[in-house]
């Protein structure tokens, strides 16, 4: 019950500023419904995951002072190549991705990396949650090709959030508000974090996707030559080509 004796009114926790005439200015009104803002605060590899996986730590803040029961979110993650510098070596490694006539520093098109779903449990005001992102080492995928091409530094990321927030409205009625795609957070991923993650799952090696026909030809050649692995088969073919 508020000061006027009316039930259901919310407290206003906005700061009270002093006006130019010495009187107290009116506090900024609270939003009528949750208006979430997002921030990415850190990243780490997921231990003992079956496949390479990163966990991004995120913070959600909301000024509405409403009780939020659940936020169901879809997160689209993009790489922003234009937001970092590239030395000559990096440009050479990224030629296949960006083209020989174009400098990566001038790229304006983002690279889509992943789209994942996550849930934020009950909170009021502020909370933290995790965004779990599977990572591929398939160098036919543009995002993996880009990260592989960076020897060091940081990879600029942009997180787009979309979904629904279920909260307690007036009279404790259940309400739903949409989270628009315009909700964005940025983060700079250390390239060393991604490289260490991949090295843990693929120590001393890499990953390449081959067609079924090519794999069958390699298996046949391995059996024919009595070689121990597909890797040894490819190495033998490369050695033979160099000798020719």
Secondary structure, 3 states (H helix, E strand, C coil): CCCCCCCCCCCCCCCCCECCCCCECCCCCCCCCCCCEEEEEEEEECCCCCCCEEEEEEEEECCCCCCEEEEEEEEEEEECHHHCCCCHHHHHHCHHHHCCCCCHHHCCCCEEEEEEEEEECCECCEEEEEEEEECCCCCCCHHHHHHHHCCCCEEEEEEEEEEEEEEECHHHCEEEEEEEEEEEEEEEEEHHHHHHHHHHHCCCCCCCCCCHHHHHHHHHHHHHHCCCCHHHHHHHHHHHHHHC
